[in-house]
Amino acid sequence: MVNASFPRAGDRGDEPGVKDGGRKPRQGKSMSYPISASPAGPASIDLRENALGILFLFMTVGAFAFRLFVTPDLMNMLMDYTSEGGPFYAKFHLGTYAMGATLAIILASRPLILTGEDVGLFRSLVRYVAVLTGLAVYLVLIGQLSAIGFVIDTYLAAVVAGALLLVQTEQVRRIAATSVLCIMIAGAIIAIGEVTVGHRLMPFTESETAFRATGLSSHPLSLGAHCAVAIGFVPLTRWRIWVKIAAIFVLFIGCVAAGARLALMLSTVEILLLLLFVRWPKLSPRHERQAKLIAFFATIFVGSVLAVLLLSVGLLSRFSSVVDDNSMARVRIYEVFNHVSWNDILFGMNSADLLRIVNEKVGLPFIESAPVIIIMLQGLPAAIFFTIVVARYILRILRGAPIAAKIGAATFILVDLSNNALANKTPDIILLTILIIGLRGAIRSGPVPAKGLQRAALRA
């Protein structure tokens, strides 16, 4: 059984890359991207002349949107995605298939041309594909099919999403990531409307004591995590400053609508860190410090007034008790290790058996802990190896990324570690990969160095 989905409660450098032995790089056919030294990057797509590039852009955005915002409940209406039974292929999201197919089509259509640090990053992604595929094979050999679902549909799919962006130009990456960011902002707006009218747009089957919005996400906690990560990447867009402020405000209120307490608290810290550490262009260091100091205290004041307003309308009611049954469930879940054998801990166990032990012996309806799920499904040795691989992957795609991306990624990981999102077939790591790779060069400006225009042609 592949279904391991548990319900949830609450130097950019100037190096030329890989040289082709002194020969000129192989020229692609007419469908290959033209090269231009524009602020968007050394390899910009000409949206007026390259129809194939436009087609690939729409295919990429469509595949991303389908994978990120078609929830498991919607997928279960089409096939047995997270429900029991069903064929093996049905346990993987249709968006995962769409991303893989789009990547294969692009690689088959033209030579792969990468520049500078993208060469090394693409090679790293290929290695991660090999490592995660090897881990999936190992899990099959030891009979732990329950753990394959999220390894492939979450983590391997995230690497595929990163490769799908890298095989296209920097302008396409930025447009794709910005499009995803816009959909997330729209999801926050929908969530605010859901709280207002008391009705959800997306199907939601879990029972709750208090209404919490989901927006375009599968769960209120997912909505909170998505709003939190989006806040960190808004400063990397090329929007006007007032648009960025409005977007961050909407995403912050989206966290409130989700009732995600940790996401809301960490988002508050995240906004203050962005104010302090993100560079403000066109200002001298002295004037930048002065402006940041004024903005910092203004944000504190406005935030205090906003908190009073939110409390008065009851949107912060979940903060009346930070320690409740939901938060204690994240601690009590570790009692499960008292009811399993060392063989189960070392070599893993079936997801249905694990959930039964949690329900009957621990007395919890859910498993709100990614470490518990990963250890008990994969076995401790494989879980340690898997954790190291995932940590190195995130650090690798963050290498050379702007400080705002690092702040957003750190916030996102901390939020997801508080529940089971990192051990489920969620799109969270896919989303993080798209935003980091898509917006890592979005604020670059100025002329492109001639040395940086040297291309490394890698035949796929």
N, C-alpha and C positions, 0 to 999 in steps of 0.2 A: 504493500500500500504506500503510495507516494504522498497521499494527503496527510500533511502534518500541521494543519492549520488549527490553532486553538482559539476559542472564543475569547473575547476581551471584555473586561469590566470597565470598567471605568477608564635664473641666470639667463629669465629670458636672456639668452646669450646670443652672440653673433656667430656661433659655430655654424658651418654650412651643413652639418649633418653627415650623411654617409656619402662619400665621394664615389664616383663611378669610374675609378681607375684613370682619371684624367680625361675620359671621354665626355662628350656632351650628353646630358640626360636625354633619355628617349622621349621623343615628342609624342603626345597622345594624338588621337584623331580629332576631328573637329568638335567632338563632344567634350573634349577635355577643357578644364577651366583656363581662361586667359589669365595671364599674370600681370598685375598692376601694382605699383607702389602707392597704395592709398592708406589712409589712417586705419582702415578696417583690417589691414594685414597685407603681407606680401603676396598672398594668393587670393584675390578677391573675385567673387563671382559677378559677372556682368548680367544684371537682371534683365536688361533689354535685349541681349543678343543670345544668351545661353538658355534656351528653353529646357534643355535636359537638366541643367542645374536647378531651375525653378521647380521642375517636376520632382527631383530628389528632395528638395527642401520641403515641399508639401507632403511627400511620403514620410519623411522623417518626423515632421511635426504631428502628422496624423497617427503614426505608430506610437510616438511618445504619449500623446493625449489619450489614446485608447488604453495603453498599459497603465497610465497613472490614474485615470479618472473613471474607468469602468470598474466598479467595485466588485469584490467577490460575490456579493449577493446578486448583482446583475449577471455576473458570469454563471452563477448557478442556475439562472433561468435559461441559459443556452446549453450548458453541459454540466457534468458532475465535477465541478472545479474543486470545491472544498468539501462537498458532501461525500458520504461513504459510497464505495462502489464506483463503477464507471471504468472506461478504458484508460490505459496508461497515458495516452496523449492528451486526454481531457484534464489532466492534473496540472497543466501548464497554461498560463494566460494566453489568450489569443494575441494580446499585444506583444508578448514575448516572441511569438512566431512572426509577427509583423516586423518587429525590429530586426530579427535575424534574416528574414527574407529581403528587407530593404538593404541591409549591409551586403548580402550576397549579390544582389542586383548591381549595386554601385561598384563593387570590386570586379564584377564580371564585365562591366561596361567600359572601363577605361583604366589606364595605368594609375597606380597609386603614387601620388606625388606629395611628399611631406617636406616641411622646412624646419630647420633649427631643432629646437627641443622637442618638437612633435615626433621626431623620429624615435628618440629614446622612449617617450611616453607610449607610443604605439607598440614598440617592442615589449615594454613592460605589460601592456594589456594582453598581448598574445601569450606571454608567460603565465599570467593569471588565469587565462582561459584554460591553458593546459593543466595548471595545478588544480583548479576547481573541478575540471572534468575528471582528473585522476582521483580526487576525493570522492566524487560521485560513484565512480567505478568501485572504489574501495568499499563504500557503504553498501553497494549491491552485493559484493562478494561476501560480506559478513552478515548479510541478510537484514540490514537496517534500512528498508525501503522508506520508512516513515520520514527519514531525514532528508531524502533526496529532493522533495518538493521545494523547500525554501532555499536549498543550496543552489538549485538551478534557476528557479523562477524569480529569486530575489538577487542573489549575488552574481551568478554567471550572467544573468540578464543585464545587470548593471554594467558589467565589463563590456558586453555587447553594445549597450547604449553609448558608452564612452568611445568605443571603436567607431561606431556609426557617425559620431560627431567628428572624430579625428580624420576620417577619410574624406571629409568635405572641407570647404574653405572656412577661414575664420569668420567671415561675414555670415555664412550659413549657420555656424555654431551659435553666434550671438543672436541671430534671429530666432532660432529654434529655442534656445534657453529663455529668451525674453518672452516668447509666446507662451511657454510653460508657466513662466512667472505671472503673466497676465491672467492665465486661467486660474492660478492659485488665488490671485487677488479677487477674481470673480467669485471663486468659491467662498472666500471670506465674506463678501457682500451677501451672497446667498445665505450664509450662516446667520448673519445679522438679521436678515429677513425672516429666517426660520424661528429665531428666538422671539421676534416681534409677533408673528402669527401663531406660534406654537405648533408648527407642522413641518416635517422634514421633506425635502425633495427626493433624496435617495432612500431606497428601502433600508430599513434597520429593524432587525428581528429581536434584539436584546431588550429586556425589560429594565427600566431605571426608575429610581424613586423621584428624580427631578429631571425635567426636560433639558437636554443638551443638544446643541446643533451639530450637524455633521457636514453641512455644505456639500462639496463634491467629493468628500472623503468617505471611507467606509465606517468610521467610528469617530466619536468626539475627540478621543486622544490623538488619533491620526490628524484630524483637523488642526488641533493645537500644535502638534509637531510641525506640520507643513507651514502653518503661519509663522512659527518661530524661525524656521530655516529661511523662509522667503524674506523676512525682515533683513537678514544679514546680506542678502544678495541684491536688494533694491539699490543700494549705493553704487553698484557696479554697472547699472544701466546708464544709458545716455539721455535719460529723461531730464526735463527741467527740474530745478530744485523743489519747486512747489508741488510738482507731481510726485516726486520721491517722498516728500513729507506726507502727502495725502495717502500714498500707497502704504507707507509704514503705519500710519494711523489706522487705516482700514484693517490691515493684517493684525495689529494689536487688538483691536476690538473683536476680530475674528477669534483670537485666543480666548477672550472673555466669553464670547458666545458659546465656545466649545466647552467651557467649564473645566478646562485643563489647567489645574493649579500650578503644577511644576512648569509647564510650558509658558504660562503667563508670568511667573516670577522670573524665569530665566530670560524671557523676552525683554522684560524691564531692564535687567542687567545688560543684555545684549545691546539695547538701544544706547545706553550710557557708554558702553565700550566703543561703539561705533562713533559716537560723538568725540571721544577722546583720542582715538587711535587712527581713524581714517583721515588721510591728508586732504586738506582743503586747497584746491588749486587757486592760483592767481593771488595768493596772499603770502607775504613774507613770514618767516617763522615767528617773529614777534607778534605781528598782527593776527596770525593764525591762533596762537595761544590765547590772545585776548578774546577773539571771537568765540573760540571753543569754551572758554570760561563763562562767557555770557550765555551761550546756548545751553551749557550744562545746567546752570541754575534756573534758566527759563524752563527747561524741560522738567526739572524737579518740581517747580511751581505748578506748571500745567498738569503734570502727572498727579500731583496731590489733589488738585481741583477735580480732575477726571475721576480719581478713585472715590471721592466723596459722592460724585454724581452717580457712579455705577453702584455704589453701596445703597444709595437712596432708592434706586429702581430695582434693587434685588439681584443684579447680575453678578454680584460677588458673594452670594449666599454660601457657596461651597467653602469659602474661606472662614466661615464661622467656626469650623473645626478642622484643623489641618490633619489631625490624627483621627481617622475614622476606620470603618471596616475595609474600605478599599485600600487605604495606605497600609493597614496592618496585614492585609492579604499578601502584600509583596514581601513581608518579613516571614509570615507563617509558612509560606510555600516551601521554605528550606527544610521544614520538618519532613518533607518527603524522603530525604536521605536516610531517615530512621526506619523507613518501611521498605527499603529495597536492598538487594544483596550487592556485594562487591562486584559480582559478575555483571550485574545490570549497570553499575556505575562505570566499569571499565570498558564494556562492550556495547552498552546501549540497550534499549528495550523498545517495544512497540508503542506508538503514540496512544492507542486506545487503552492499553494496559496502564500506561502512565497516568492518563486522565482518570481512569477508574480508581487508582490508588489515591490520587489527590482528592477525588470526590468522597470516597468512603472512609479513608483513614486520616486524612488531613482535615477534611471537612470544608473544602473550598470548591466552588463550582468552576473556577477558572485557574489557569496557570499564568500568573502575571509576572513572569520572570524569564527573560531570554537566556541567562546562564543555565538555569535549571533545564529548560527545554533542550538546549544545545548539548549539554552534558549527558542527559538521560536518553537522548535519541541517537547521538553519534558515539557515545562512549568518551571517557575522560581523555585518553591520548589523542583521539581524532578531534575532540573539541578544542584542546589546547592548540593543536596544529591549525585548525580552522580559524581560531581567534587571532593567531599571529598573522595568518595570510590576510585576513580582513583588515587588521590594523595597518599592516604594511601597504595594502592597496589604498586605503584612505590617505595615508601619509604621502604616498607616491603621487596621487592625482592632486594633492594640495601643494606639492613642491612648486615653488615659483608663483603660486596663486596670490592675489592681493590679500591684505590683512582682513578686509571685510569678509572674504570667503572663508578664511580660517575661523573667524569669530562665529559666523553662521554655522559652519560645520561642527564646531565644538559644542555650540548650543544644541544643535540637532541630535548629536550623539548622546549628550547628557539626558535629553528628554526621552529618547528612545530606550535608553538603558533602564528607565524607571518602569517599563512594562515589557510586553513580549513582542514588540514590533520587529526587533532584529532577529527573531527566530520564527517568523511567520512569512507567509507569501504576500508580504506587503511591498509597495513600490518605493519605500523610503530610501533605500540605498541607491536605487535607480534615479530617483529624483535628485539626490545629493550629487551623484555623478554628472547628471545633465547640467546642473547649475554651475558646478565647479569648472568643468571643461568648457562649457558654452560661454561663460562670462569671465574666464580667467584673463582674457586679453581685451575685454570690452572697453576698458578705459584707456587703452594705449592710444596715443596721439602723436602727431609730429611725423616728419619724414622717416621712411624706412631706410636704415643703412644699406648701402649697396652690397655690403658683405652678406647681409641678411637675406638678400634676394637670390642667393645661390640655392639651387634646388637639389634635393636628393630624390631620385626616381627609384621607387621600390615597386617592382612588378609583383602584383598579388598573384 
